[in-house]
Amino acid sequence: MPPPMGWPCSTGRPSQAETVETPSPAGEAWALVQAAQAGDSDAFGRLYDQYVDVVFRYVLFRVGDRSLAEDFTSETFLRALRRISSVSYQGRDVGAWFVTIARNLILDHVKSSRYRFEVPTAELADNSEPLAGPEQEVLAEATNAELLKCVGQLNTDQRECIVLRFLQGLSVAETAEVMGRNEGAIKALQHRAVRRLAQILPQGLR
């Protein structure tokens, strides 16, 4: 299988650019995907180690139950293992693919049981890794607990956008892929969500 587009590929004497360029973490992850597709079970284990916390935090936020989140996380990687041969490089972090599988599992669960989502603020506050960016001035001043409490008051789409973008660290493109929308729609959704947070955050945290 040829390397993903954009990876350095030497055809002889390495150029100066090739001698100084190092693979990005996303590129290294896709190399592990290729190895897993070739039958390397250790490669999939390394993918699991790299992304299990990302998937677990996302699921925990959505379902609010640690035991259920562990079950969904395990099932996510079981499905990923069964489908590993079908995934191909699309210029995005493979983590978005894992989160998409987890999201579909949760949606199936909701349809079958009308499960009510909760926001487990204490556990997520210990694990969240917010990104820096122009729309995070509202978020930066808030404590994790208060912020997550307010995130829980957003509508479903706004809440998921904030979780994926700022708690999980996915890019706009990756968030769009997970949510099945275009990038423009995600940017607009993110903007509305942050504006809404600015309205409902306690006065002292604005």
C-alpha positions in Angstrom: 0.0 0.0 0.0 1.5 3.4 -0.9 2.2 5.9 1.8 -0.5 8.6 2.4 -0.2 11.7 0.3 2.2 14.3 1.9 4.5 11.8 3.6 8.2 12.1 2.7 9.2 9.4 0.2 12.8 8.9 -0.8 13.5 7.7 -4.4 17.3 7.9 -4.1 19.6 10.4 -2.5 17.5 12.3 0.2 16.9 15.9 -0.5 17.6 18.6 2.1 13.9 18.8 3.0 13.7 15.1 3.5 16.7 15.0 5.8 15.1 17.5 8.2 11.4 16.6 8.0 10.0 14.3 10.7 6.6 12.6 10.5 3.8 14.3 12.4 1.9 12.4 15.2 -1.0 12.0 12.8 1.3 10.6 10.1 2.8 8.2 12.6 -0.7 7.0 13.5 -1.6 6.4 9.9 1.6 4.4 9.6 0.3 2.2 12.4 -3.0 1.9 10.6 -1.1 0.6 7.5 0.8 -1.8 9.6 -2.4 -3.1 11.3 -4.0 -3.5 7.8 -1.0 -5.7 6.9 -1.7 -7.9 9.9 0.5 -6.4 12.6 -1.5 -6.9 15.8 1.0 -4.9 17.9 0.4 -1.9 15.6 -3.3 -1.9 16.5 -2.4 -2.2 20.2 -0.3 1.0 19.9 -3.3 2.7 18.2 -5.4 1.7 21.1 -2.9 3.1 23.6 -2.7 6.3 21.7 -6.5 7.0 21.4 -8.2 5.1 24.2 -8.3 8.1 26.5 -9.6 10.4 23.7 -12.5 8.0 23.0 -13.2 7.3 26.7 -13.4 11.0 27.6 -15.8 11.6 24.6 -18.0 8.7 25.6 -18.0 9.6 29.3 -19.2 13.1 28.5 -22.0 11.8 26.3 -23.3 9.0 28.6 -22.3 10.2 32.1 -21.7 6.7 33.4 -18.2 5.4 33.8 -19.0 1.7 33.6 -21.1 2.3 30.4 -18.4 4.5 29.0 -15.8 1.7 29.5 -18.1 -0.7 27.7 -18.7 1.7 24.8 -15.0 2.4 24.5 -14.1 -1.3 24.4 -16.8 -1.9 21.7 -15.5 1.1 19.7 -12.1 -0.5 19.4 -13.5 -3.9 18.7 -15.5 -2.5 15.8 -12.4 -0.5 14.6 -10.3 -3.7 14.6 -13.0 -5.5 12.5 -13.1 -2.5 10.1 -9.5 -1.6 10.0 -9.1 -2.8 6.4 -11.8 -0.3 5.2 -10.3 2.9 6.5 -8.0 5.0 4.3 -6.0 8.2 4.8 -8.0 11.4 4.2 -5.7 14.0 5.5 -7.1 13.9 9.0 -6.1 12.4 12.4 -7.3 8.8 12.6 -8.7 9.7 16.0 -11.7 11.3 14.2 -12.5 7.8 12.8 -12.4 6.2 16.3 -14.6 9.0 17.7 -17.1 8.5 14.8 -17.4 4.8 15.6 -18.0 5.7 19.3 -20.6 8.4 18.4 -22.5 5.9 16.2 -22.6 3.4 19.1 -24.0 6.0 21.4 -26.6 7.1 18.9 -27.7 3.5 18.4 -28.0 3.1 22.2 -30.1 6.3 22.5 -32.5 5.1 19.8 -32.9 1.7 21.4 -33.3 2.8 25.1 -34.0 6.5 25.2 -30.9 6.9 27.4 -30.6 10.3 29.1 -27.2 11.9 28.8 -25.6 13.4 31.9 -22.5 15.6 32.2 -19.9 14.1 34.6 -18.2 17.3 35.4 -15.8 16.1 38.1 -14.2 13.3 36.0 -14.0 15.4 32.8 -12.5 18.3 34.6 -9.5 16.1 35.5 -9.0 15.0 31.9 -9.9 17.9 29.7 -7.2 19.6 27.6 -8.7 22.8 26.2 -7.2 24.3 23.0 -6.1 27.9 22.6 -7.9 30.0 20.0 -9.7 33.3 19.4 -13.1 31.9 20.4 -11.8 30.6 23.8 -11.7 33.9 25.6 -15.0 33.0 27.1 -13.8 29.6 28.1 -10.4 30.5 29.4 -11.7 32.3 32.5 -14.0 29.6 33.6 -13.2 26.8 36.0 -13.6 23.3 34.5 -16.5 22.4 36.8 -18.5 25.5 36.1 -17.7 25.4 32.4 -18.8 21.8 32.0 -21.9 22.4 34.0 -22.8 25.2 31.5 -21.8 23.0 28.5 -24.4 20.6 29.7 -27.1 23.3 29.2 -26.3 23.7 25.5 -28.5 21.9 22.9 -27.2 18.5 21.7 -25.4 19.8 18.6 -23.8 22.7 20.3 -22.7 20.5 23.3 -21.1 17.9 21.0 -19.3 20.6 18.9 -17.8 22.1 22.1 -16.7 18.7 23.4 -15.1 17.6 20.1 -13.4 20.9 19.4 -12.2 22.1 22.8 -12.2 19.0 25.1 -11.1 16.4 22.6 -9.0 18.8 20.5 -10.3 17.8 17.1 -9.9 20.2 14.2 -12.8 21.8 12.5 -12.4 19.3 9.6 -12.3 16.4 12.0 -15.3 17.6 13.9 -17.2 18.0 10.7 -16.4 14.4 9.7 -17.5 13.1 13.1 -20.8 15.1 13.1 -21.5 14.5 9.4 -21.5 18.2 8.5 -19.5 20.6 6.4 -16.8 22.8 7.9 -18.8 26.0 7.5 -21.6 24.5 9.5 -19.3 23.5 12.2 -17.7 27.0 12.4 -21.2 28.5 12.7 -22.3 26.0 15.3 -19.1 26.6 17.3 -19.7 30.3 17.2 -23.3 30.0 18.4 -22.2 27.6 21.1 -19.5 29.9 22.5 -21.9 32.9 22.4 -24.5 30.9 24.3 -21.9 29.9 26.9 -21.0 33.6 27.3 -24.7 34.2 28.2 -25.1 31.4 30.7 -21.7 31.4 32.5 -21.9 32.8 36.0 -21.1 36.6 36.0 -17.8 36.2 37.8 -16.5 33.8 35.1 -17.3 35.9 32.1 
